[in-house]
Amino acid sequence: MKTSNTKRMVRIMSFILFFSVLSVWVIFYFIMSNYIANNTRNQMALAANQIIERLGGEFTQVEKLLYNLKRNDGVKALARESNPDRYVPLISSVNGYLESAVFSPDFFEHIIIFQDSSRFFRLAGNLGNLQSSQLYSHIMSMDFPNHLAISLDGSKYIGYADSITLTERNSGAAVILIAEEKILDVLRNYDQSGSLLVAIKANGEIVASNTDNIHLFTQSANHSVVNSRLGITPYEILVTAQSQFINASVIYFTIVALITAAIFSIVIFIYADVLNRRFFRPMVMTISSIDSLDTERLTLESHNVILPHVQSEEFDWLIDKINAMLLNIDKKNTEVKTAEIGKQKALVFSLKKQINAHFTINTLNTIRMLVERGELEKAESVSGGLISLIRYAYDEDELINIWEELGVLDNYAYIMNSRYDNKFEIDFDFDDRLMKYLMPRMILQPLLENSIEHGFVGMASGCTLSVKAELENDIVSFIVSDNGRGMRADALSELHDRLNIITEGLRGYENIALLNIKSRLHHYYGTTGHLALHTNDGAGFKVTVSIPAIKETEGKK
């Protein structure tokens, strides 16, 4: 195998992983930037609507109050009264009316009733005589009713003025002024960040604003302006957000995103380097050693180590086990060739057949092919399954928990499926009650292997296997069945005959797995352990193994 191909594949996969994560991050960045900007605008719009609702209520209240004042008899009497001695009781009467009216006096700065330029009455506020005269001159030049926007003694006011009809030739005026500072106080209450720009407009002109940059209220693609009339008044309010505030939120997120992306990139590179040093590099070295190993000419007489270490704790452990297994297999092979007792030959040869050097090397070659195809996670899973099988095969305990045996079968099935491009469907169905029961080690694995290696010869697809375990009347039954080619009736009859004479020695190695299982059942359980075969030519094969139910507590006594 050319290990450079594997290294190149690892690099390509690393770059693909990095750029995939980077692409997802870029998409996330733009989505979140959009979201933050839209969310900020929505918050601005909410604050704008709250301001509009609050000011709209206040201005509507001002207009209603002015309307009621000019129609009030006490106000009319005060506006046409020429006798100074009558001013005090009339003003008291009007003040009494104001106290009974429902309005917010804190919002109004001044309420003034004018007779003419020399006679006016301050119902609220402390506007001076000079400012009052200036105000009178200003309102006399207006058409009633109308809004006011005036600066008096350096203070800006907006409000309403309306005439009070007294006679055909004589009339007065009622004026309510609101200090611009009062309006700005409302804005500050709803806009703590100072990010909103607010202006009040009347008859097409802006009469009050919290900014001198009036051009910002021109609706454009970059500024969303909320425009609403304040109640039933002639005033409109314009609210927009400062673009710097929205941009600041996006910039802040950008900085945080870039820092996080940099940290994440460093973590990915460190992870990739560690993964390369701890997994990919040792795996490539191991596969290279296996690729150069000639199993046909393998001799162990002058070698204690077949595969060299790769300086990785996990892979060195696996290599040690493989080396030990190959040494042990060679030793067992020698014993099989020289032994006189057929039963011992069968047992040793069975062990070799179940998990041997060829199986291990074939599995490692499968791992190599998976790595070459870039299926790294699957390669890691197959490696873990192989380690579990080797560890399982070298365990000294003769009896094993039934559910542990199921886990071993699952690992074995996964490895074999990986070798044969997933052409098998394997169903495991174990009774939950068997979690506390024991069985002989490696009784079922040879049955599964027989079906895979022999039962499906000539079948490219549609291969199904079933492994069931049932508990009934203190008997545990294991049923392994497939839909393979099955066996002829005469061949099955001959096999039954051979299984019935296990005590007379074994001739040859055909069907050694079944003979081995029969011998082990006889060894552990005597006449209470059974092996039954069922088949029809071309209609699959089924093996049933029955053993007494022995709990873990009983088996350890």
ZAROMAR-466777 format. One line per field, with one value per residue (C-alpha): residue number from 1; x, z, y. Coordinates in Angstrom, 3 decimals. Layout:
<atoms>
nr = c(NUM ...)
xx = c(X ...)
zz = c(Z ...)
yy = c(Y ...)
</atoms>
This chain:
<atoms>
nr = c(1 2 3 4 5 6 7 8 9 10 11 12 13 14 15 16 17 18 19 20 21 22 23 24 25 26 27 28 29 30 31 32 33 34 35 36 37 38 39 40 41 42 43 44 45 46 47 48 49 50 51 52 53 54 55 56 57 58 59 60 61 62 63 64 65 66 67 68 69 70 71 72 73 74 75 76 77 78 79 80 81 82 83 84 85 86 87 88 89 90 91 92 93 94 95 96 97 98 99 100 101 102 103 104 105 106 107 108 109 110 111 112 113 114 115 116 117 118 119 120 121 122 123 124 125 126 127 128 129 130 131 132 133 134 135 136 137 138 139 140 141 142 143 144 145 146 147 148 149 150 151 152 153 154 155 156 157 158 159 160 161 162 163 164 165 166 167 168 169 170 171 172 173 174 175 176 177 178 179 180 181 182 183 184 185 186 187 188 189 190 191 192 193 194 195 196 197 198 199 200 201 202 203 204 205 206 207 208 209 210 211 212 213 214 215 216 217 218 219 220 221 222 223 224 225 226 227 228 229 230 231 232 233 234 235 236 237 238 239 240 241 242 243 244 245 246 247 248 249 250 251 252 253 254 255 256 257 258 259 260 261 262 263 264 265 266 267 268 269 270 271 272 273 274 275 276 277 278 279 280 281 282 283 284 285 286 287 288 289 290 291 292 293 294 295 296 297 298 299 300 301 302 303 304 305 306 307 308 309 310 311 312 313 314 315 316 317 318 319 320 321 322 323 324 325 326 327 328 329 330 331 332 333 334 335 336 337 338 339 340 341 342 343 344 345 346 347 348 349 350 351 352 353 354 355 356 357 358 359 360 361 362 363 364 365 366 367 368 369 370 371 372 373 374 375 376 377 378 379 380 381 382 383 384 385 386 387 388 389 390 391 392 393 394 395 396 397 398 399 400 401 402 403 404 405 406 407 408 409 410 411 412 413 414 415 416 417 418 419 420 421 422 423 424 425 426 427 428 429 430 431 432 433 434 435 436 437 438 439 440 441 442 443 444 445 446 447 448 449 450 451 452 453 454 455 456 457 458 459 460 461 462 463 464 465 466 467 468 469 470 471 472 473 474 475 476 477 478 479 480 481 482 483 484 485 486 487 488 489 490 491 492 493 494 495 496 497 498 499 500 501 502 503 504 505 506 507 508 509 510 511 512 513 514 515 516 517 518 519 520 521 522 523 524 525 526 527 528 529 530 531 532 533 534 535 536 537 538 539 540 541 542 543 544 545 546 547 548 549 550 551 552 553 554 555 556 557)
xx = c(0.000 1.205 1.023 1.399 -2.151 -3.457 -1.500 -2.788 -6.344 -5.935 -4.720 -7.582 -10.135 -8.594 -8.831 -12.396 -13.301 -11.670 -13.295 -16.663 -16.529 -15.337 -18.229 -20.764 -19.180 -19.356 -23.011 -23.686 -21.901 -23.991 -27.233 -26.449 -25.282 -28.568 -30.469 -28.676 -29.281 -32.963 -33.417 -31.833 -34.148 -37.139 -36.143 -35.790 -39.228 -40.706 -39.166 -40.370 -43.932 -43.835 -42.648 -45.325 -48.012 -46.852 -46.470 -49.611 -51.562 -50.025 -50.585 -54.149 -54.748 -53.335 -55.604 -58.690 -57.839 -57.431 -60.711 -62.530 -60.848 -62.028 -65.593 -65.553 -67.827 -65.336 -62.572 -64.852 -65.835 -62.196 -61.246 -63.878 -63.761 -62.424 -62.892 -59.681 -61.674 -63.352 -60.108 -59.371 -62.718 -62.806 -59.225 -60.142 -63.142 -60.985 -58.328 -61.020 -62.055 -58.454 -58.062 -61.174 -60.086 -58.249 -54.840 -51.130 -50.112 -46.440 -46.257 -47.572 -45.202 -47.567 -51.350 -52.167 -55.441 -55.010 -57.446 -55.091 -51.402 -51.600 -53.926 -53.213 -53.708 -51.181 -53.168 -50.006 -46.306 -44.281 -43.757 -42.542 -44.406 -41.955 -42.103 -45.902 -46.043 -43.745 -46.003 -49.090 -47.523 -46.620 -50.083 -51.834 -49.977 -51.339 -54.527 -56.456 -56.375 -52.789 -49.665 -46.895 -43.136 -41.432 -38.264 -38.746 -35.762 -33.572 -36.124 -37.899 -41.619 -44.206 -47.928 -51.368 -53.175 -56.874 -59.159 -61.861 -64.796 -66.254 -68.119 -68.108 -65.326 -63.569 -61.891 -59.288 -56.887 -55.987 -52.429 -50.847 -47.055 -44.943 -41.229 -39.058 -37.077 -40.197 -40.452 -36.755 -37.292 -39.904 -37.449 -34.694 -37.056 -37.776 -34.381 -31.749 -29.040 -29.560 -29.723 -33.002 -33.423 -36.827 -38.398 -41.825 -43.243 -46.145 -47.385 -44.423 -41.793 -39.789 -40.507 -38.574 -35.907 -33.264 -30.694 -29.532 -29.037 -32.494 -31.463 -31.310 -35.098 -35.189 -36.311 -33.630 -32.435 -30.126 -32.532 -35.969 -38.141 -41.295 -43.806 -47.023 -49.503 -49.735 -53.357 -55.799 -53.340 -51.704 -48.331 -46.481 -43.576 -40.630 -38.442 -35.364 -32.313 -28.731 -26.998 -23.862 -25.748 -26.920 -23.472 -21.846 -23.870 -22.813 -19.168 -19.175 -20.565 -18.014 -15.121 -16.452 -17.125 -13.608 -11.988 -14.143 -13.371 -9.646 -9.818 -11.942 -9.460 -6.582 -8.533 -9.272 -5.600 -4.495 -7.150 -6.108 -2.436 -3.179 -5.466 -2.772 -0.039 -2.156 -4.283 -3.654 0.139 0.284 -2.533 -0.670 2.510 0.565 -1.181 2.157 3.662 0.656 0.766 4.386 3.674 3.640 1.283 1.929 5.645 5.326 7.813 8.260 11.244 13.697 11.322 9.791 8.225 6.515 4.958 7.089 5.780 4.545 4.999 1.272 -0.068 -3.327 -1.835 1.212 -1.182 -2.995 0.311 1.459 -1.773 -1.494 2.138 1.224 -1.735 0.376 2.996 0.308 -1.401 1.861 2.428 -1.105 -0.706 2.346 0.419 -2.480 -0.107 1.656 -1.077 -2.421 -5.795 -8.384 -10.481 -7.548 -6.771 -10.312 -10.419 -7.087 -7.903 -11.331 -9.693 -7.488 -10.503 -12.578 -10.158 -6.931 -4.189 -6.021 -9.176 -7.151 -5.129 -8.252 -9.896 -6.877 -6.924 -10.584 -9.567 -6.968 -9.569 -11.943 -9.185 -8.368 -12.040 -12.079 -14.508 -12.438 -15.185 -16.088 -12.378 -12.163 -15.282 -13.883 -10.557 -12.408 -14.396 -11.221 -9.590 -12.690 -12.665 -8.962 -9.385 -12.430 -10.575 -7.732 -9.903 -9.391 -12.947 -14.706 -18.208 -19.417 -22.504 -25.008 -25.328 -21.538 -21.619 -24.246 -21.875 -19.083 -21.420 -22.433 -18.753 -18.035 -21.095 -20.102 -16.567 -17.807 -20.400 -17.651 -15.571 -18.472 -19.729 -22.734 -24.516 -25.859 -28.879 -28.348 -31.078 -30.335 -33.256 -32.228 -34.668 -34.023 -34.238 -30.958 -28.871 -27.955 -27.268 -24.055 -23.064 -19.839 -17.575 -17.608 -20.491 -22.447 -19.640 -18.746 -22.412 -22.544 -19.273 -20.570 -23.614 -21.539 -18.701 -20.667 -24.423 -24.455 -22.076 -23.279 -25.650 -24.780 -27.694 -30.755 -28.634 -30.392 -29.302 -31.211 -29.800 -32.362 -32.017 -35.047 -35.613 -38.303 -38.608 -35.029 -33.685 -31.885 -32.239 -30.076 -31.400 -29.133 -30.836 -30.138 -31.835 -28.810 -28.448 -29.158 -28.079 -29.255 -31.116 -28.437 -25.669 -27.649 -28.196 -24.470 -23.701 -26.137 -24.373 -20.995 -22.301 -23.548 -20.094 -18.044 -16.465 -14.795 -12.530 -12.888 -11.940 -10.930 -11.947 -15.189 -17.950 -15.396 -17.272 -20.440 -18.441 -16.524 -19.737 -21.252 -18.119 -18.101 -21.798 -21.164 -18.176 -20.069 -23.589 -23.482 -26.811 -28.625 -26.819 -28.304 -27.439 -30.179 -29.902 -32.731 -32.367 -33.907 -31.951 -31.999 -34.185 -31.670 -30.091 -31.081 -29.087 -30.594 -28.334 -30.038 -28.335 -29.518 -30.179 -27.343 -27.306 -24.069 -24.326 -24.660 -21.859 -19.380 -19.969)
zz = c(0.000 -0.725 2.633 0.902 -0.430 3.109 4.307 1.410 2.170 5.827 4.772 2.305 4.934 7.428 4.936 4.032 7.733 8.310 5.331 6.116 9.642 8.256 5.757 8.465 10.606 7.808 7.155 10.897 11.039 8.277 9.655 13.171 11.890 10.041 13.092 15.412 13.039 12.591 16.302 17.065 14.558 16.093 19.540 18.142 16.528 19.838 21.699 18.944 19.222 23.006 22.586 19.987 22.244 25.252 23.408 21.410 24.629 26.116 22.997 22.605 26.242 25.567 22.590 24.493 27.396 25.070 23.368 26.730 28.023 25.142 25.668 29.459 30.720 33.403 30.815 28.512 31.401 32.339 28.731 28.437 32.030 32.195 35.941 37.807 40.980 39.253 38.085 41.331 41.732 37.994 38.059 41.136 39.256 36.247 38.496 40.154 36.772 35.919 39.172 38.394 34.804 34.151 32.666 33.476 34.616 34.900 31.125 30.519 31.147 30.685 30.340 29.477 28.684 26.624 26.455 24.505 24.511 27.912 29.725 30.114 32.886 33.748 34.866 34.964 34.683 35.426 32.026 32.360 31.100 28.262 27.108 27.391 25.181 22.651 22.728 22.174 19.193 17.723 18.092 16.698 13.442 13.258 12.013 14.795 15.825 15.138 16.660 18.203 17.923 19.676 21.597 24.625 26.583 25.268 26.056 23.273 23.476 21.304 21.906 20.832 20.541 19.829 19.824 22.409 20.750 22.947 20.618 16.912 17.260 20.304 21.017 23.283 23.010 25.047 24.820 26.210 25.944 26.425 27.071 24.592 27.589 28.851 25.535 25.676 29.196 27.791 25.089 27.623 29.720 26.805 25.112 27.796 25.210 23.364 20.081 18.781 16.809 17.383 15.788 16.045 12.818 12.071 8.695 6.956 9.175 12.057 15.147 17.776 17.724 19.902 17.089 14.823 11.931 10.468 7.215 9.100 9.086 5.284 4.602 2.784 2.341 5.345 7.823 8.736 9.846 11.906 11.084 13.087 13.970 17.659 18.414 16.816 16.973 13.971 15.131 13.668 15.252 13.351 14.973 13.496 14.857 14.675 12.198 14.367 17.140 14.824 13.257 16.715 17.649 14.448 14.896 18.476 17.313 14.469 16.905 19.210 16.231 14.836 18.205 18.682 15.140 15.746 18.999 17.319 14.423 16.854 18.687 15.374 14.360 17.764 17.635 14.091 15.122 18.184 16.131 13.503 16.018 18.207 15.597 11.880 11.884 14.005 11.923 8.668 10.083 11.277 7.936 6.134 8.266 7.656 3.931 3.741 5.779 3.716 5.614 3.236 4.079 7.724 9.953 13.632 14.491 14.577 15.258 18.525 17.010 13.607 13.463 14.901 17.464 16.240 19.505 20.270 23.424 21.833 18.550 20.290 22.527 19.423 17.726 20.829 20.835 17.107 17.514 20.507 18.614 15.557 17.774 19.624 16.390 14.994 18.177 18.056 14.387 15.248 17.991 15.608 13.075 15.623 18.071 18.138 19.704 17.177 19.685 20.728 17.043 16.436 19.429 18.608 14.920 15.803 17.838 14.872 12.565 14.823 15.282 13.353 11.616 8.289 9.886 11.713 8.640 6.451 9.009 9.081 5.278 5.544 7.870 5.310 2.520 4.713 5.444 1.730 1.022 3.735 5.980 9.070 11.650 10.259 10.244 13.895 14.705 12.935 14.794 18.103 17.180 16.320 19.614 21.498 19.660 20.354 24.005 24.148 22.556 25.062 28.143 30.362 31.665 30.126 30.864 29.809 30.421 27.620 26.934 26.694 24.065 22.226 22.232 20.804 18.081 17.245 16.853 14.732 12.530 12.066 10.969 8.545 7.109 6.575 4.757 2.480 1.718 4.064 2.099 5.260 7.369 10.860 13.498 17.188 19.476 23.044 25.933 28.520 31.318 30.106 31.332 34.495 32.873 31.662 28.568 27.178 25.402 21.564 21.062 18.703 16.773 14.690 13.710 12.516 10.651 8.934 7.595 6.348 4.830 3.428 3.557 1.189 -1.492 -4.834 -3.205 -3.853 -1.930 0.158 2.755 6.124 9.411 12.662 16.132 18.904 22.561 24.538 28.132 28.849 31.622 32.831 29.344 27.270 23.514 20.940 17.377 14.484 11.088 7.596 4.217 2.397 0.080 2.804 2.563 0.749 2.806 2.340 3.396 6.508 7.392 7.107 9.295 11.966 11.992 12.501 15.334 17.116 17.290 18.758 21.360 18.688 17.322 14.365 10.800 8.714 9.300 7.384 9.606 12.429 14.006 14.568 15.823 18.191 19.554 20.047 21.916 24.152 24.979 25.967 28.079 29.963 30.245 29.432 28.052 28.925 26.189 22.705 19.154 16.498 12.744 10.335 6.624 3.186 -0.024 -1.181 1.759 4.405 7.438 11.132 14.172 17.666 20.722 24.032 27.446 31.068 32.452 34.890 36.657 37.302 41.077 40.530 37.976 40.353 43.248)
yy = c(0.000 3.523 5.260 8.630 8.188 7.800 10.827 12.883 11.759 12.775 16.232 16.628 15.584 18.023 20.894 19.934 19.882 23.272 24.980 23.390 24.796 28.146 28.242 27.473 30.194 32.795 31.972 32.189 35.554 37.127 35.720 36.975 40.401 40.763 39.578 42.025 44.955 44.040 43.452 46.833 48.505 46.739 47.978 51.488 51.228 50.032 52.989 55.340 54.042 54.460 58.061 58.719 57.248 59.279 62.619 61.999 61.660 64.803 66.931 65.715 66.664 70.141 70.615 69.447 71.735 74.727 73.927 73.745 76.918 79.105 77.813 78.206 81.010 82.043 82.385 84.402 86.653 87.152 87.969 90.739 92.068 95.659 96.201 95.205 94.566 91.624 89.960 88.089 86.259 85.472 84.092 82.000 80.634 79.696 78.157 76.112 74.831 73.947 72.059 69.999 69.252 65.995 66.856 66.716 70.204 69.138 68.870 72.420 75.291 78.279 78.910 82.553 84.385 87.583 90.524 92.773 93.651 95.313 92.927 89.228 86.692 83.926 80.882 78.738 79.511 82.634 84.185 87.778 90.848 91.464 87.853 87.940 91.044 89.344 86.311 88.467 90.199 86.837 85.278 88.366 87.742 84.191 82.669 80.966 78.201 77.295 75.894 77.936 77.645 80.544 81.383 83.633 84.877 82.013 79.272 77.412 76.687 75.006 74.959 76.191 79.487 80.016 82.999 83.698 85.399 88.145 90.522 91.078 93.620 92.341 89.022 87.559 84.620 81.540 80.176 76.994 76.643 73.532 73.974 72.083 70.784 68.995 67.140 66.242 64.859 62.485 61.395 60.751 58.655 56.306 56.473 55.822 55.103 58.395 56.524 58.018 61.233 62.869 65.927 67.552 68.930 71.260 72.463 70.881 72.502 71.025 73.126 71.142 68.446 66.795 67.253 70.034 67.580 68.016 66.295 62.948 62.885 62.653 59.113 57.116 53.588 53.907 55.480 54.228 57.174 56.610 59.363 59.728 62.457 63.334 62.524 64.975 67.860 69.560 68.225 65.265 63.439 62.007 59.362 57.679 55.853 56.994 54.693 54.738 52.945 50.139 49.888 49.787 46.701 44.943 45.996 44.712 41.362 41.293 41.738 39.021 36.716 37.201 36.534 33.431 32.268 32.698 30.725 28.050 27.789 27.337 24.632 22.852 22.933 21.654 18.920 17.949 17.814 15.667 13.400 13.054 12.203 9.927 8.166 8.733 8.561 5.366 3.883 4.621 3.039 -0.004 -0.419 -0.015 -2.787 -5.029 -4.288 -5.437 -8.592 -11.786 -14.101 -16.998 -17.086 -16.109 -17.939 -17.282 -19.449 -16.534 -13.656 -12.533 -9.397 -9.506 -6.024 -3.136 -0.642 2.757 4.734 4.917 3.314 2.137 0.849 -0.659 -2.594 -3.832 -4.723 -6.612 -8.582 -9.293 -10.390 -12.552 -13.954 -14.784 -16.432 -18.339 -19.364 -20.660 -22.618 -23.996 -24.858 -26.906 -28.699 -29.374 -30.951 -33.170 -34.031 -37.608 -36.843 -35.733 -33.837 -31.651 -31.057 -29.878 -27.543 -25.869 -25.634 -24.183 -21.449 -20.631 -20.584 -18.326 -15.435 -16.045 -14.156 -14.104 -12.684 -10.015 -9.063 -9.018 -6.724 -4.430 -4.338 -3.357 -0.522 0.521 0.660 2.665 5.197 5.464 6.187 8.857 6.907 7.706 7.307 3.880 2.925 3.903 1.835 -1.242 -0.772 -0.638 -3.747 -5.649 -4.652 -5.827 -9.195 -9.782 -8.849 -11.150 -14.080 -13.836 -13.634 -16.675 -16.981 -19.971 -18.696 -15.258 -13.145 -13.701 -9.971 -9.663 -12.420 -10.367 -7.370 -9.539 -10.832 -7.278 -6.258 -9.332 -8.693 -5.041 -6.016 -8.674 -6.314 -3.724 -6.356 -7.347 -3.806 -4.064 -6.769 -8.452 -7.568 -9.002 -8.925 -9.578 -10.396 -11.332 -11.765 -9.015 -11.580 -13.138 -10.195 -12.158 -15.562 -17.238 -19.216 -20.787 -18.325 -18.277 -20.703 -18.422 -16.665 -19.770 -20.163 -16.572 -17.085 -20.253 -18.402 -15.476 -17.499 -20.471 -19.852 -16.872 -18.086 -16.729 -14.187 -10.532 -9.018 -9.856 -11.706 -11.742 -13.288 -13.640 -14.358 -14.946 -15.895 -17.103 -18.250 -20.859 -23.467 -22.821 -23.561 -20.915 -21.410 -19.667 -19.709 -18.629 -18.680 -17.350 -17.241 -18.654 -21.641 -24.227 -27.889 -30.988 -33.602 -36.291 -33.892 -32.875 -36.558 -37.253 -34.232 -35.458 -38.836 -37.206 -35.037 -38.166 -39.801 -36.922 -39.164 -41.320 -38.611 -36.268 -37.110 -34.067 -30.483 -30.051 -28.548 -28.342 -25.408 -27.458 -30.440 -28.204 -26.672 -30.135 -31.270 -28.196 -28.540 -32.162 -31.061 -28.305 -29.707 -33.418 -34.622 -31.335 -29.378 -29.777 -28.758 -29.031 -28.342 -27.493 -26.801 -27.177 -27.031 -23.404 -22.312 -21.254 -22.879 -22.767 -23.924 -24.135 -24.380 -25.199 -25.009 -25.008 -21.518 -20.707 -17.343 -15.469 -16.043 -19.802 -19.936 -18.272 -20.668)
</atoms>
